[in-house]
Amino acid sequence: MKCNEVREIMPDLAAGLENPPAEAVEHLRRCEECAAKLQAFRQTMALLDQWKAPEPSPYFDVRLQARLREERARAPMGWWHWLRTPALALTATVLVAVGVSLLPQILPDSPHTAAVTQPAAGPGPGTAVGDLQALDKNDELYADFDVLDDLEVQPGVTANP
């Protein structure tokens, strides 16, 4: 087992893993550096087990609330405090409106502004509505195509190229 592999399982070994891998135990016997790190790890864990967090002062919450009240009372509450939020909202709205209105002038060839500046041309060819409109406009021309259906096809000539 390599040193890196032993370092990965070192927390488990220091905590007292019941069945440590035999390869890890053998490596710790041969490698003094890893054995020293494991010993240092065990000492650190023993210190952490003994350490107890200090209890907070019983008046901590009361003093904190009093300090927050003092800070709020010290803060200036002028007219700008009450006007600040609506003024910022109005400024942001005006900037967005100006930006949107100037966008077609800034980017005249952009595909995003083409839809805004050019009116819709209607349904295009290839759509059901567009094809029906084309048939209505050219009904006399298409009526003459019935004559073509009546013509005989000559042998060796392909009707559709």
PAKOLZA-171616 format. One record per atom (N, C-alpha, C, O): x negated, y, z; residue in one letter. Coordinates in nm, 2 decimals, always signed. Layout:
<nubas>
<<X, Y, Z>, a>;
...
</nubas>
This chain:
<nubas>
<<-0.09, -0.12, +0.00>, m>;
<<+0.00, +0.00, +0.00>, m>;
<<-0.09, +0.12, +0.00>, m>;
<<-0.20, +0.12, +0.06>, m>;
<<-0.05, +0.23, -0.07>, k>;
<<-0.13, +0.35, -0.08>, k>;
<<-0.09, +0.45, +0.03>, k>;
<<+0.02, +0.44, +0.09>, k>;
<<-0.18, +0.55, +0.05>, c>;
<<-0.15, +0.65, +0.16>, c>;
<<-0.02, +0.72, +0.13>, c>;
<<+0.05, +0.75, +0.23>, c>;
<<+0.01, +0.76, +0.01>, n>;
<<+0.13, +0.83, -0.02>, n>;
<<+0.26, +0.75, +0.02>, n>;
<<+0.35, +0.80, +0.07>, n>;
<<+0.25, +0.62, -0.01>, e>;
<<+0.37, +0.54, +0.02>, e>;
<<+0.38, +0.52, +0.18>, e>;
<<+0.50, +0.52, +0.23>, e>;
<<+0.27, +0.52, +0.25>, v>;
<<+0.28, +0.51, +0.39>, v>;
<<+0.33, +0.64, +0.45>, v>;
<<+0.41, +0.64, +0.55>, v>;
<<+0.29, +0.75, +0.39>, r>;
<<+0.34, +0.88, +0.44>, r>;
<<+0.49, +0.90, +0.42>, r>;
<<+0.56, +0.96, +0.50>, r>;
<<+0.55, +0.84, +0.32>, e>;
<<+0.69, +0.84, +0.30>, e>;
<<+0.77, +0.77, +0.41>, e>;
<<+0.88, +0.81, +0.44>, e>;
<<+0.71, +0.66, +0.46>, i>;
<<+0.79, +0.59, +0.56>, i>;
<<+0.74, +0.62, +0.70>, i>;
<<+0.78, +0.56, +0.80>, i>;
<<+0.65, +0.72, +0.72>, m>;
<<+0.59, +0.75, +0.84>, m>;
<<+0.69, +0.80, +0.95>, m>;
<<+0.68, +0.76, +1.06>, m>;
<<+0.79, +0.88, +0.91>, p>;
<<+0.89, +0.91, +1.01>, p>;
<<+0.96, +0.79, +1.07>, p>;
<<+0.99, +0.78, +1.19>, p>;
<<+0.99, +0.69, +0.99>, d>;
<<+1.05, +0.57, +1.04>, d>;
<<+0.96, +0.49, +1.13>, d>;
<<+1.00, +0.43, +1.23>, d>;
<<+0.83, +0.49, +1.09>, l>;
<<+0.73, +0.42, +1.17>, l>;
<<+0.71, +0.48, +1.31>, l>;
<<+0.70, +0.42, +1.41>, l>;
<<+0.71, +0.62, +1.31>, a>;
<<+0.69, +0.69, +1.43>, a>;
<<+0.82, +0.68, +1.52>, a>;
<<+0.80, +0.68, +1.64>, a>;
<<+0.93, +0.66, +1.46>, a>;
<<+1.06, +0.65, +1.54>, a>;
<<+1.07, +0.51, +1.60>, a>;
<<+1.16, +0.48, +1.68>, a>;
<<+0.98, +0.41, +1.56>, g>;
<<+0.98, +0.28, +1.61>, g>;
<<+1.06, +0.18, +1.52>, g>;
<<+1.15, +0.11, +1.57>, g>;
<<+1.04, +0.18, +1.39>, l>;
<<+1.10, +0.09, +1.30>, l>;
<<+1.08, -0.05, +1.35>, l>;
<<+0.97, -0.09, +1.38>, l>;
<<+1.19, -0.13, +1.36>, e>;
<<+1.19, -0.26, +1.42>, e>;
<<+1.10, -0.36, +1.33>, e>;
<<+1.02, -0.43, +1.39>, e>;
<<+1.12, -0.36, +1.20>, n>;
<<+1.04, -0.45, +1.12>, n>;
<<+0.97, -0.37, +1.01>, n>;
<<+1.01, -0.36, +0.90>, n>;
<<+0.85, -0.31, +1.05>, p>;
<<+0.78, -0.24, +0.95>, p>;
<<+0.72, -0.33, +0.85>, p>;
<<+0.69, -0.44, +0.88>, p>;
<<+0.71, -0.28, +0.72>, p>;
<<+0.65, -0.36, +0.62>, p>;
<<+0.50, -0.41, +0.66>, p>;
<<+0.43, -0.33, +0.71>, p>;
<<+0.47, -0.53, +0.63>, a>;
<<+0.34, -0.58, +0.67>, a>;
<<+0.23, -0.51, +0.59>, a>;
<<+0.12, -0.49, +0.65>, a>;
<<+0.26, -0.47, +0.47>, e>;
<<+0.16, -0.39, +0.39>, e>;
<<+0.13, -0.26, +0.46>, e>;
<<+0.01, -0.21, +0.46>, e>;
<<+0.23, -0.19, +0.52>, a>;
<<+0.21, -0.06, +0.59>, a>;
<<+0.13, -0.08, +0.71>, a>;
<<+0.04, -0.01, +0.74>, a>;
<<+0.16, -0.19, +0.79>, v>;
<<+0.08, -0.22, +0.91>, v>;
<<-0.07, -0.24, +0.88>, v>;
<<-0.16, -0.19, +0.94>, v>;
<<-0.09, -0.32, +0.77>, e>;
<<-0.23, -0.35, +0.73>, e>;
<<-0.30, -0.23, +0.68>, e>;
<<-0.42, -0.21, +0.71>, e>;
<<-0.23, -0.14, +0.61>, h>;
<<-0.29, -0.01, +0.56>, h>;
<<-0.33, +0.07, +0.68>, h>;
<<-0.43, +0.13, +0.68>, h>;
<<-0.24, +0.08, +0.79>, l>;
<<-0.27, +0.16, +0.90>, l>;
<<-0.39, +0.11, +0.98>, l>;
<<-0.46, +0.19, +1.04>, l>;
<<-0.41, -0.02, +0.98>, r>;
<<-0.53, -0.08, +1.04>, r>;
<<-0.66, -0.04, +0.97>, r>;
<<-0.76, -0.02, +1.03>, r>;
<<-0.65, -0.03, +0.83>, r>;
<<-0.77, +0.00, +0.75>, r>;
<<-0.80, +0.15, +0.74>, r>;
<<-0.91, +0.19, +0.74>, r>;
<<-0.69, +0.23, +0.73>, c>;
<<-0.70, +0.37, +0.70>, c>;
<<-0.70, +0.45, +0.83>, c>;
<<-0.59, +0.46, +0.89>, c>;
<<-0.81, +0.51, +0.87>, e>;
<<-0.81, +0.59, +0.99>, e>;
<<-0.73, +0.72, +0.98>, e>;
<<-0.67, +0.76, +1.08>, e>;
<<-0.74, +0.77, +0.86>, e>;
<<-0.67, +0.90, +0.84>, e>;
<<-0.51, +0.88, +0.86>, e>;
<<-0.45, +0.96, +0.92>, e>;
<<-0.46, +0.78, +0.80>, c>;
<<-0.31, +0.76, +0.81>, c>;
<<-0.28, +0.72, +0.95>, c>;
<<-0.17, +0.76, +1.00>, c>;
<<-0.37, +0.64, +1.02>, a>;
<<-0.34, +0.61, +1.16>, a>;
<<-0.34, +0.73, +1.25>, a>;
<<-0.26, +0.74, +1.34>, a>;
<<-0.43, +0.82, +1.22>, a>;
<<-0.44, +0.95, +1.30>, a>;
<<-0.31, +1.03, +1.27>, a>;
<<-0.26, +1.09, +1.37>, a>;
<<-0.27, +1.04, +1.15>, k>;
<<-0.15, +1.11, +1.12>, k>;
<<-0.02, +1.05, +1.19>, k>;
<<+0.06, +1.13, +1.23>, k>;
<<-0.02, +0.92, +1.19>, l>;
<<+0.09, +0.86, +1.25>, l>;
<<+0.09, +0.88, +1.40>, l>;
<<+0.20, +0.91, +1.46>, l>;
<<-0.03, +0.88, +1.47>, q>;
<<-0.04, +0.92, +1.61>, q>;
<<+0.01, +1.06, +1.64>, q>;
<<+0.08, +1.09, +1.73>, q>;
<<-0.04, +1.15, +1.55>, a>;
<<+0.00, +1.29, +1.57>, a>;
<<+0.15, +1.31, +1.55>, a>;
<<+0.22, +1.39, +1.62>, a>;
<<+0.21, +1.24, +1.46>, f>;
<<+0.35, +1.24, +1.43>, f>;
<<+0.43, +1.19, +1.55>, f>;
<<+0.53, +1.25, +1.59>, f>;
<<+0.38, +1.08, +1.61>, r>;
<<+0.45, +1.03, +1.73>, r>;
<<+0.44, +1.13, +1.85>, r>;
<<+0.53, +1.14, +1.93>, r>;
<<+0.32, +1.20, +1.87>, q>;
<<+0.31, +1.30, +1.97>, q>;
<<+0.41, +1.41, +1.95>, q>;
<<+0.47, +1.46, +2.04>, q>;
<<+0.42, +1.46, +1.83>, t>;
<<+0.51, +1.57, +1.80>, t>;
<<+0.65, +1.53, +1.83>, t>;
<<+0.73, +1.61, +1.88>, t>;
<<+0.69, +1.41, +1.79>, m>;
<<+0.83, +1.36, +1.81>, m>;
<<+0.85, +1.35, +1.97>, m>;
<<+0.96, +1.38, +2.01>, m>;
<<+0.75, +1.31, +2.04>, a>;
<<+0.77, +1.30, +2.19>, a>;
<<+0.79, +1.44, +2.25>, a>;
<<+0.87, +1.45, +2.34>, a>;
<<+0.71, +1.54, +2.20>, l>;
<<+0.73, +1.67, +2.25>, l>;
<<+0.87, +1.73, +2.21>, l>;
<<+0.94, +1.79, +2.30>, l>;
<<+0.92, +1.70, +2.10>, l>;
<<+1.05, +1.74, +2.06>, l>;
<<+1.16, +1.67, +2.14>, l>;
<<+1.26, +1.73, +2.17>, l>;
<<+1.14, +1.55, +2.18>, d>;
<<+1.23, +1.48, +2.26>, d>;
<<+1.24, +1.54, +2.40>, d>;
<<+1.35, +1.54, +2.47>, d>;
<<+1.13, +1.60, +2.45>, q>;
<<+1.13, +1.66, +2.59>, q>;
<<+1.18, +1.80, +2.59>, q>;
<<+1.22, +1.85, +2.69>, q>;
<<+1.17, +1.87, +2.47>, w>;
<<+1.21, +2.01, +2.47>, w>;
<<+1.36, +2.02, +2.48>, w>;
<<+1.44, +1.95, +2.43>, w>;
<<+1.40, +2.13, +2.56>, k>;
<<+1.54, +2.16, +2.58>, k>;
<<+1.56, +2.30, +2.54>, k>;
<<+1.48, +2.39, +2.58>, k>;
<<+1.66, +2.33, +2.47>, a>;
<<+1.70, +2.46, +2.43>, a>;
<<+1.74, +2.54, +2.55>, a>;
<<+1.81, +2.50, +2.63>, a>;
<<+1.69, +2.67, +2.56>, p>;
<<+1.73, +2.75, +2.67>, p>;
<<+1.88, +2.79, +2.66>, p>;
<<+1.93, +2.81, +2.55>, p>;
<<+1.94, +2.80, +2.77>, e>;
<<+2.09, +2.84, +2.77>, e>;
<<+2.10, +2.99, +2.75>, e>;
<<+2.01, +3.07, +2.80>, e>;
<<+2.19, +3.04, +2.67>, p>;
<<+2.21, +3.18, +2.64>, p>;
<<+2.26, +3.25, +2.77>, p>;
<<+2.32, +3.19, +2.86>, p>;
<<+2.23, +3.37, +2.78>, s>;
<<+2.28, +3.45, +2.89>, s>;
<<+2.43, +3.45, +2.89>, s>;
<<+2.50, +3.46, +2.79>, s>;
<<+2.49, +3.44, +3.01>, p>;
<<+2.64, +3.43, +3.02>, p>;
<<+2.70, +3.56, +2.97>, p>;
<<+2.82, +3.56, +2.94>, p>;
<<+2.63, +3.67, +2.97>, y>;
<<+2.69, +3.80, +2.93>, y>;
<<+2.65, +3.84, +2.79>, y>;
<<+2.67, +3.95, +2.75>, y>;
<<+2.59, +3.75, +2.71>, f>;
<<+2.55, +3.78, +2.58>, f>;
<<+2.66, +3.82, +2.49>, f>;
<<+2.65, +3.93, +2.42>, f>;
<<+2.78, +3.75, +2.49>, d>;
<<+2.89, +3.79, +2.40>, d>;
<<+2.94, +3.93, +2.44>, d>;
<<+2.97, +4.01, +2.35>, d>;
<<+2.95, +3.95, +2.57>, v>;
<<+3.01, +4.08, +2.62>, v>;
<<+2.91, +4.19, +2.57>, v>;
<<+2.96, +4.30, +2.52>, v>;
<<+2.78, +4.18, +2.59>, r>;
<<+2.69, +4.28, +2.55>, r>;
<<+2.69, +4.30, +2.40>, r>;
<<+2.67, +4.41, +2.35>, r>;
<<+2.70, +4.19, +2.32>, l>;
<<+2.70, +4.20, +2.18>, l>;
<<+2.82, +4.28, +2.13>, l>;
<<+2.81, +4.37, +2.05>, l>;
<<+2.94, +4.25, +2.19>, q>;
<<+3.06, +4.33, +2.15>, q>;
<<+3.05, +4.47, +2.18>, q>;
<<+3.09, +4.56, +2.11>, q>;
<<+2.99, +4.51, +2.30>, a>;
<<+2.97, +4.65, +2.34>, a>;
<<+2.88, +4.72, +2.25>, a>;
<<+2.90, +4.83, +2.21>, a>;
<<+2.77, +4.65, +2.21>, r>;
<<+2.68, +4.71, +2.11>, r>;
<<+2.74, +4.74, +1.98>, r>;
<<+2.71, +4.84, +1.91>, r>;
<<+2.82, +4.64, +1.93>, l>;
<<+2.89, +4.66, +1.80>, l>;
<<+2.99, +4.78, +1.81>, l>;
<<+3.00, +4.86, +1.71>, l>;
<<+3.06, +4.80, +1.92>, r>;
<<+3.15, +4.91, +1.93>, r>;
<<+3.07, +5.04, +1.93>, r>;
<<+3.11, +5.14, +1.87>, r>;
<<+2.95, +5.05, +2.00>, e>;
<<+2.87, +5.17, +2.00>, e>;
<<+2.82, +5.20, +1.86>, e>;
<<+2.83, +5.32, +1.82>, e>;
<<+2.78, +5.10, +1.78>, e>;
<<+2.74, +5.12, +1.64>, e>;
<<+2.85, +5.18, +1.56>, e>;
<<+2.83, +5.27, +1.48>, e>;
<<+2.97, +5.12, +1.57>, r>;
<<+3.08, +5.17, +1.49>, r>;
<<+3.12, +5.32, +1.53>, r>;
<<+3.15, +5.40, +1.44>, r>;
<<+3.11, +5.35, +1.66>, a>;
<<+3.14, +5.49, +1.70>, a>;
<<+3.03, +5.58, +1.65>, a>;
<<+3.07, +5.70, +1.62>, a>;
<<+2.91, +5.54, +1.64>, r>;
<<+2.80, +5.63, +1.59>, r>;
<<+2.81, +5.65, +1.44>, r>;
<<+2.76, +5.75, +1.39>, r>;
<<+2.86, +5.56, +1.37>, a>;
<<+2.87, +5.57, +1.22>, a>;
<<+2.95, +5.69, +1.18>, a>;
<<+3.07, +5.70, +1.23>, a>;
<<+2.91, +5.77, +1.09>, p>;
<<+2.99, +5.89, +1.04>, p>;
<<+3.11, +5.84, +0.96>, p>;
<<+3.10, +5.76, +0.87>, p>;
<<+3.22, +5.90, +0.99>, m>;
<<+3.35, +5.86, +0.92>, m>;
<<+3.40, +5.99, +0.85>, m>;
<<+3.51, +6.04, +0.88>, m>;
<<+3.32, +6.04, +0.76>, g>;
<<+3.36, +6.16, +0.69>, g>;
<<+3.46, +6.13, +0.57>, g>;
<<+3.51, +6.02, +0.56>, g>;
<<+3.49, +6.23, +0.50>, w>;
<<+3.59, +6.21, +0.39>, w>;
<<+3.53, +6.12, +0.28>, w>;
<<+3.61, +6.05, +0.21>, w>;
<<+3.40, +6.12, +0.26>, w>;
<<+3.34, +6.03, +0.16>, w>;
<<+3.36, +5.88, +0.19>, w>;
<<+3.38, +5.80, +0.10>, w>;
<<+3.37, +5.85, +0.32>, h>;
<<+3.39, +5.71, +0.36>, h>;
<<+3.53, +5.66, +0.31>, h>;
<<+3.54, +5.55, +0.26>, h>;
<<+3.63, +5.74, +0.31>, w>;
<<+3.76, +5.70, +0.27>, w>;
<<+3.78, +5.71, +0.12>, w>;
<<+3.86, +5.65, +0.06>, w>;
<<+3.70, +5.80, +0.06>, l>;
<<+3.71, +5.82, -0.09>, l>;
<<+3.61, +5.73, -0.17>, l>;
<<+3.63, +5.72, -0.29>, l>;
<<+3.52, +5.67, -0.10>, r>;
<<+3.41, +5.60, -0.17>, r>;
<<+3.47, +5.48, -0.26>, r>;
<<+3.43, +5.47, -0.38>, r>;
<<+3.55, +5.39, -0.20>, t>;
<<+3.59, +5.27, -0.28>, t>;
<<+3.68, +5.31, -0.40>, t>;
<<+3.66, +5.26, -0.50>, t>;
<<+3.78, +5.40, -0.38>, p>;
<<+3.86, +5.43, -0.50>, p>;
<<+3.78, +5.51, -0.61>, p>;
<<+3.80, +5.49, -0.73>, p>;
<<+3.68, +5.59, -0.56>, a>;
<<+3.60, +5.66, -0.66>, a>;
<<+3.51, +5.56, -0.74>, a>;
<<+3.50, +5.58, -0.86>, a>;
<<+3.46, +5.46, -0.67>, l>;
<<+3.38, +5.37, -0.75>, l>;
<<+3.46, +5.28, -0.84>, l>;
<<+3.42, +5.25, -0.95>, l>;
<<+3.58, +5.25, -0.80>, a>;
<<+3.67, +5.17, -0.89>, a>;
<<+3.71, +5.25, -1.01>, a>;
<<+3.71, +5.20, -1.12>, a>;
<<+3.74, +5.38, -0.99>, l>;
<<+3.78, +5.46, -1.10>, l>;
<<+3.66, +5.48, -1.20>, l>;
<<+3.68, +5.48, -1.32>, l>;
<<+3.54, +5.50, -1.15>, t>;
<<+3.43, +5.52, -1.23>, t>;
<<+3.40, +5.39, -1.31>, t>;
<<+3.37, +5.40, -1.43>, t>;
<<+3.41, +5.27, -1.25>, a>;
<<+3.39, +5.15, -1.32>, a>;
<<+3.49, +5.13, -1.43>, a>;
<<+3.46, +5.09, -1.54>, a>;
<<+3.62, +5.16, -1.41>, t>;
<<+3.72, +5.15, -1.51>, t>;
<<+3.70, +5.24, -1.62>, t>;
<<+3.72, +5.20, -1.74>, t>;
<<+3.66, +5.37, -1.60>, v>;
<<+3.63, +5.46, -1.71>, v>;
<<+3.51, +5.41, -1.79>, v>;
<<+3.52, +5.42, -1.92>, v>;
<<+3.41, +5.36, -1.73>, l>;
<<+3.29, +5.31, -1.81>, l>;
<<+3.33, +5.19, -1.89>, l>;
<<+3.28, +5.18, -2.01>, l>;
<<+3.41, +5.10, -1.84>, v>;
<<+3.45, +4.99, -1.92>, v>;
<<+3.54, +5.03, -2.04>, v>;
<<+3.52, +4.98, -2.15>, v>;
<<+3.63, +5.13, -2.02>, a>;
<<+3.72, +5.17, -2.12>, a>;
<<+3.64, +5.24, -2.23>, a>;
<<+3.66, +5.22, -2.35>, a>;
<<+3.54, +5.33, -2.19>, v>;
<<+3.46, +5.40, -2.29>, v>;
<<+3.37, +5.29, -2.37>, v>;
<<+3.36, +5.31, -2.49>, v>;
<<+3.32, +5.20, -2.30>, g>;
<<+3.24, +5.09, -2.37>, g>;
<<+3.32, +5.01, -2.47>, g>;
<<+3.27, +4.99, -2.58>, g>;
<<+3.44, +4.98, -2.44>, v>;
<<+3.53, +4.90, -2.53>, v>;
<<+3.57, +4.98, -2.65>, v>;
<<+3.57, +4.93, -2.76>, v>;
<<+3.60, +5.11, -2.62>, s>;
<<+3.64, +5.20, -2.74>, s>;
<<+3.52, +5.23, -2.83>, s>;
<<+3.55, +5.25, -2.95>, s>;
<<+3.40, +5.23, -2.78>, l>;
<<+3.29, +5.26, -2.87>, l>;
<<+3.22, +5.14, -2.93>, l>;
<<+3.14, +5.16, -3.02>, l>;
<<+3.26, +5.02, -2.89>, l>;
<<+3.20, +4.90, -2.95>, l>;
<<+3.21, +4.89, -3.10>, l>;
<<+3.11, +4.85, -3.16>, l>;
<<+3.33, +4.92, -3.16>, p>;
<<+3.33, +4.91, -3.31>, p>;
<<+3.24, +5.01, -3.38>, p>;
<<+3.20, +4.98, -3.49>, p>;
<<+3.22, +5.12, -3.31>, q>;
<<+3.13, +5.22, -3.38>, q>;
<<+2.98, +5.18, -3.36>, q>;
<<+2.90, +5.21, -3.45>, q>;
<<+2.95, +5.11, -3.25>, i>;
<<+2.81, +5.07, -3.23>, i>;
<<+2.78, +4.95, -3.31>, i>;
<<+2.67, +4.95, -3.36>, i>;
<<+2.87, +4.86, -3.32>, l>;
<<+2.84, +4.74, -3.40>, l>;
<<+2.95, +4.72, -3.51>, l>;
<<+3.04, +4.64, -3.50>, l>;
<<+2.93, +4.80, -3.62>, p>;
<<+3.04, +4.80, -3.72>, p>;
<<+3.04, +4.67, -3.80>, p>;
<<+3.15, +4.63, -3.85>, p>;
<<+2.93, +4.59, -3.81>, d>;
<<+2.93, +4.47, -3.89>, d>;
<<+2.95, +4.35, -3.81>, d>;
<<+2.93, +4.24, -3.86>, d>;
<<+2.98, +4.36, -3.68>, s>;
<<+2.99, +4.25, -3.60>, s>;
<<+3.12, +4.17, -3.63>, s>;
<<+3.22, +4.23, -3.65>, s>;
<<+3.11, +4.04, -3.62>, p>;
<<+3.23, +3.96, -3.65>, p>;
<<+3.34, +3.98, -3.53>, p>;
<<+3.46, +3.96, -3.56>, p>;
<<+3.29, +4.02, -3.41>, h>;
<<+3.38, +4.04, -3.31>, h>;
<<+3.46, +4.17, -3.33>, h>;
<<+3.58, +4.18, -3.29>, h>;
<<+3.40, +4.27, -3.39>, t>;
<<+3.47, +4.40, -3.41>, t>;
<<+3.55, +4.39, -3.54>, t>;
<<+3.64, +4.48, -3.56>, t>;
<<+3.53, +4.30, -3.63>, a>;
<<+3.60, +4.29, -3.76>, a>;
<<+3.75, +4.26, -3.73>, a>;
<<+3.83, +4.31, -3.80>, a>;
<<+3.77, +4.18, -3.63>, a>;
<<+3.91, +4.15, -3.60>, a>;
<<+3.98, +4.26, -3.54>, a>;
<<+4.11, +4.28, -3.55>, a>;
<<+3.91, +4.35, -3.47>, v>;
<<+3.97, +4.47, -3.41>, v>;
<<+4.00, +4.58, -3.51>, v>;
<<+4.10, +4.64, -3.51>, v>;
<<+3.91, +4.60, -3.61>, t>;
<<+3.92, +4.71, -3.70>, t>;
<<+4.00, +4.67, -3.83>, t>;
<<+4.06, +4.76, -3.89>, t>;
<<+4.00, +4.55, -3.87>, q>;
<<+4.07, +4.51, -3.99>, q>;
<<+4.20, +4.44, -3.95>, q>;
<<+4.21, +4.35, -3.87>, q>;
<<+4.31, +4.48, -4.02>, p>;
<<+4.44, +4.41, -4.00>, p>;
<<+4.43, +4.27, -4.05>, p>;
<<+4.36, +4.24, -4.14>, p>;
<<+4.52, +4.19, -3.99>, a>;
<<+4.52, +4.05, -4.03>, a>;
<<+4.58, +4.04, -4.18>, a>;
<<+4.67, +4.11, -4.21>, a>;
<<+4.51, +3.96, -4.26>, a>;
<<+4.55, +3.94, -4.40>, a>;
<<+4.66, +3.84, -4.42>, a>;
<<+4.71, +3.83, -4.53>, a>;
<<+4.71, +3.78, -4.32>, g>;
<<+4.81, +3.68, -4.34>, g>;
<<+4.75, +3.54, -4.35>, g>;
<<+4.63, +3.53, -4.34>, g>;
<<+4.84, +3.44, -4.36>, p>;
<<+4.78, +3.31, -4.37>, p>;
<<+4.71, +3.29, -4.50>, p>;
<<+4.75, +3.33, -4.61>, p>;
<<+4.59, +3.22, -4.49>, g>;
<<+4.51, +3.20, -4.60>, g>;
<<+4.54, +3.08, -4.67>, g>;
<<+4.63, +3.00, -4.63>, g>;
<<+4.48, +3.05, -4.79>, p>;
<<+4.50, +2.93, -4.86>, p>;
<<+4.45, +2.81, -4.79>, p>;
<<+4.36, +2.82, -4.71>, p>;
<<+4.53, +2.70, -4.80>, g>;
<<+4.49, +2.58, -4.73>, g>;
<<+4.58, +2.56, -4.61>, g>;
<<+4.58, +2.45, -4.55>, g>;
<<+4.65, +2.66, -4.57>, t>;
<<+4.74, +2.65, -4.46>, t>;
<<+4.88, +2.62, -4.52>, t>;
<<+4.90, +2.66, -4.64>, t>;
<<+4.97, +2.56, -4.44>, a>;
<<+5.10, +2.53, -4.50>, a>;
<<+5.18, +2.66, -4.54>, a>;
<<+5.24, +2.66, -4.65>, a>;
<<+5.17, +2.76, -4.46>, v>;
<<+5.24, +2.89, -4.49>, v>;
<<+5.18, +2.95, -4.61>, v>;
<<+5.25, +3.00, -4.70>, v>;
<<+5.05, +2.95, -4.62>, g>;
<<+4.98, +3.01, -4.73>, g>;
<<+5.01, +2.94, -4.86>, g>;
<<+5.03, +3.01, -4.96>, g>;
<<+5.01, +2.81, -4.86>, d>;
<<+5.04, +2.73, -4.98>, d>;
<<+5.18, +2.76, -5.03>, d>;
<<+5.21, +2.77, -5.15>, d>;
<<+5.28, +2.76, -4.93>, l>;
<<+5.42, +2.79, -4.97>, l>;
<<+5.43, +2.93, -5.03>, l>;
<<+5.51, +2.95, -5.12>, l>;
<<+5.36, +3.03, -4.98>, q>;
<<+5.37, +3.16, -5.03>, q>;
<<+5.31, +3.17, -5.17>, q>;
<<+5.36, +3.24, -5.26>, q>;
<<+5.20, +3.09, -5.19>, a>;
<<+5.14, +3.09, -5.33>, a>;
<<+5.23, +3.02, -5.43>, a>;
<<+5.24, +3.06, -5.54>, a>;
<<+5.30, +2.92, -5.39>, l>;
<<+5.40, +2.85, -5.47>, l>;
<<+5.51, +2.95, -5.51>, l>;
<<+5.56, +2.95, -5.63>, l>;
<<+5.56, +3.02, -5.41>, d>;
<<+5.67, +3.12, -5.44>, d>;
<<+5.63, +3.23, -5.54>, d>;
<<+5.70, +3.26, -5.63>, d>;
<<+5.50, +3.28, -5.53>, k>;
<<+5.46, +3.38, -5.62>, k>;
<<+5.43, +3.33, -5.76>, k>;
<<+5.45, +3.40, -5.85>, k>;
<<+5.39, +3.20, -5.77>, n>;
<<+5.36, +3.15, -5.90>, n>;
<<+5.45, +3.04, -5.95>, n>;
<<+5.40, +2.94, -6.01>, n>;
<<+5.57, +3.05, -5.92>, d>;
<<+5.66, +2.94, -5.95>, d>;
<<+5.68, +2.92, -6.10>, d>;
<<+5.70, +2.80, -6.14>, d>;
<<+5.68, +3.03, -6.18>, e>;
<<+5.69, +3.01, -6.32>, e>;
<<+5.57, +2.94, -6.38>, e>;
<<+5.58, +2.86, -6.47>, e>;
<<+5.45, +2.97, -6.33>, l>;
<<+5.33, +2.91, -6.38>, l>;
<<+5.33, +2.76, -6.35>, l>;
<<+5.29, +2.68, -6.43>, l>;
<<+5.37, +2.73, -6.23>, y>;
<<+5.37, +2.59, -6.19>, y>;
<<+5.48, +2.51, -6.26>, y>;
<<+5.47, +2.39, -6.28>, y>;
<<+5.58, +2.58, -6.30>, a>;
<<+5.69, +2.51, -6.37>, a>;
<<+5.64, +2.46, -6.51>, a>;
<<+5.69, +2.35, -6.56>, a>;
<<+5.54, +2.53, -6.57>, d>;
<<+5.49, +2.48, -6.70>, d>;
<<+5.40, +2.36, -6.68>, d>;
<<+5.37, +2.29, -6.78>, d>;
<<+5.35, +2.33, -6.56>, f>;
<<+5.27, +2.21, -6.54>, f>;
<<+5.35, +2.08, -6.56>, f>;
<<+5.29, +1.98, -6.58>, f>;
<<+5.48, +2.09, -6.55>, d>;
<<+5.56, +1.97, -6.57>, d>;
<<+5.54, +1.92, -6.72>, d>;
<<+5.55, +1.80, -6.74>, d>;
<<+5.51, +2.01, -6.81>, v>;
<<+5.49, +1.98, -6.95>, v>;
<<+5.36, +1.90, -6.96>, v>;
<<+5.35, +1.80, -7.04>, v>;
<<+5.26, +1.93, -6.88>, l>;
<<+5.14, +1.85, -6.88>, l>;
<<+5.16, +1.71, -6.84>, l>;
<<+5.09, +1.62, -6.89>, l>;
<<+5.25, +1.69, -6.74>, d>;
<<+5.27, +1.55, -6.70>, d>;
<<+5.33, +1.47, -6.81>, d>;
<<+5.31, +1.34, -6.81>, d>;
<<+5.41, +1.53, -6.90>, d>;
<<+5.47, +1.45, -7.01>, d>;
<<+5.37, +1.41, -7.12>, d>;
<<+5.41, +1.32, -7.20>, d>;
<<+5.26, +1.47, -7.13>, l>;
<<+5.16, +1.44, -7.23>, l>;
<<+5.10, +1.31, -7.21>, l>;
<<+5.08, +1.26, -7.09>, l>;
<<+5.07, +1.24, -7.31>, e>;
<<+5.01, +1.11, -7.30>, e>;
<<+4.86, +1.12, -7.28>, e>;
<<+4.80, +1.21, -7.34>, e>;
<<+4.80, +1.04, -7.20>, v>;
<<+4.66, +1.04, -7.17>, v>;
<<+4.59, +0.96, -7.28>, v>;
<<+4.63, +0.84, -7.30>, v>;
<<+4.49, +1.01, -7.34>, q>;
<<+4.42, +0.94, -7.45>, q>;
<<+4.32, +0.84, -7.38>, q>;
<<+4.26, +0.88, -7.28>, q>;
<<+4.30, +0.73, -7.44>, p>;
<<+4.20, +0.63, -7.38>, p>;
<<+4.06, +0.69, -7.38>, p>;
<<+4.02, +0.75, -7.48>, p>;
<<+3.99, +0.66, -7.27>, g>;
<<+3.85, +0.71, -7.26>, g>;
<<+3.84, +0.85, -7.21>, g>;
<<+3.73, +0.89, -7.19>, g>;
<<+3.95, +0.92, -7.19>, v>;
<<+3.94, +1.06, -7.14>, v>;
<<+3.99, +1.05, -7.00>, v>;
<<+4.10, +1.00, -6.97>, v>;
<<+3.91, +1.11, -6.91>, t>;
<<+3.95, +1.11, -6.77>, t>;
<<+4.03, +1.23, -6.74>, t>;
<<+4.00, +1.34, -6.78>, t>;
<<+4.15, +1.21, -6.67>, a>;
<<+4.24, +1.32, -6.64>, a>;
<<+4.18, +1.41, -6.54>, a>;
<<+4.19, +1.53, -6.54>, a>;
<<+4.12, +1.35, -6.43>, n>;
<<+4.06, +1.43, -6.32>, n>;
<<+3.91, +1.42, -6.33>, n>;
<<+3.85, +1.31, -6.32>, n>;
<<+3.84, +1.53, -6.35>, p>;
<<+3.69, +1.53, -6.37>, p>;
<<+3.63, +1.49, -6.24>, p>;
<<+3.50, +1.48, -6.23>, p>;
</nubas>
